[in-house]
Amino acid sequence: MSSNLNSLGATLFEDFVRPHISKSVSDEKINKIIKVVVTITGGICLLFVFIVDKFANILQVSMAVIGEGSHILNTQSNHLT
């Protein structure tokens, strides 16, 4: 997990941050920026875990409704043919 976050942080830095900073920025400052990006990204991922956990029951209900709805549609289409 940490290697994924680190590579994502480095990619986000190179794609979105580096074009907006000067070329003379020290490596120490770049490392601090990447650490902040990794921390923010990790926090967002952790937040999504709690959000998905809260929606687990909603997902089960929606899948049940979709499953029943498709069963009803299949039954009706069989009667039409």
C-alpha positions as CSV (number, residue, x, y, z in Angstrom):
1,M,0.0,0.0,0.0
2,S,2.8,2.5,0.9
3,S,4.5,1.9,-2.5
4,N,1.3,2.6,-4.3
5,L,0.8,5.8,-2.4
6,N,4.4,6.9,-2.9
7,S,4.2,6.3,-6.6
8,L,0.9,8.1,-6.8
9,G,2.4,11.0,-4.9
10,A,5.4,11.2,-7.1
11,T,3.2,11.1,-10.2
12,L,0.9,13.7,-8.9
13,F,3.9,15.9,-8.0
14,E,5.4,15.5,-11.5
15,D,2.2,16.1,-13.4
16,F,0.5,18.8,-11.3
17,V,3.0,20.5,-8.9
18,R,6.3,20.6,-10.8
19,P,5.0,22.7,-13.7
20,H,4.0,25.4,-11.2
21,I,7.2,25.6,-9.1
22,S,10.6,27.0,-10.1
23,K,13.4,24.8,-11.4
24,S,15.7,25.7,-8.5
25,V,13.7,24.0,-5.8
26,S,15.8,21.8,-3.6
27,D,15.4,18.1,-3.3
28,E,14.5,18.4,0.4
29,K,11.6,20.8,-0.5
30,I,10.5,18.4,-3.2
31,N,10.5,15.5,-0.8
32,K,8.4,17.4,1.7
33,I,5.9,18.3,-1.0
34,I,5.6,14.7,-2.1
35,K,5.2,13.6,1.6
36,V,2.3,16.1,1.9
37,V,0.7,14.9,-1.3
38,V,1.1,11.2,-0.1
39,T,-0.4,12.1,3.3
40,I,-3.4,13.9,1.7
41,T,-4.0,11.1,-0.8
42,G,-3.8,8.5,2.0
43,G,-6.3,10.5,4.1
44,I,-8.7,10.6,1.1
45,C,-8.4,6.9,0.6
46,L,-9.0,6.3,4.3
47,L,-12.1,8.6,4.1
48,F,-13.4,6.6,1.2
49,V,-13.2,3.4,3.2
50,F,-15.5,4.8,5.8
51,I,-17.9,6.2,3.2
52,V,-18.1,2.9,1.4
53,D,-18.6,1.1,4.7
54,K,-21.7,3.4,5.4
55,F,-23.1,2.7,1.9
56,A,-22.7,-1.1,2.2
57,N,-26.3,-1.6,3.2
58,I,-27.5,0.8,0.4
59,L,-25.5,-1.2,-2.1
60,Q,-27.0,-4.5,-1.0
61,V,-30.6,-3.1,-1.2
62,S,-29.9,-1.5,-4.7
63,M,-28.5,-4.8,-6.0
64,A,-31.5,-6.7,-4.6
65,V,-33.9,-4.2,-6.3
66,I,-31.9,-4.3,-9.6
67,G,-31.9,-8.1,-9.4
68,E,-35.7,-8.3,-8.8
69,G,-36.3,-5.7,-11.5
70,S,-34.4,-7.6,-14.1
71,H,-36.2,-10.8,-13.1
72,I,-39.6,-9.0,-13.6
73,L,-38.5,-7.7,-17.0
74,N,-37.3,-11.1,-18.1
75,T,-40.7,-12.6,-17.0
76,Q,-42.6,-10.0,-18.9
77,S,-40.6,-10.3,-22.0
78,N,-41.1,-14.1,-22.0
79,H,-44.8,-13.6,-21.9
80,L,-44.7,-11.3,-24.9
81,T,-43.0,-13.8,-27.2
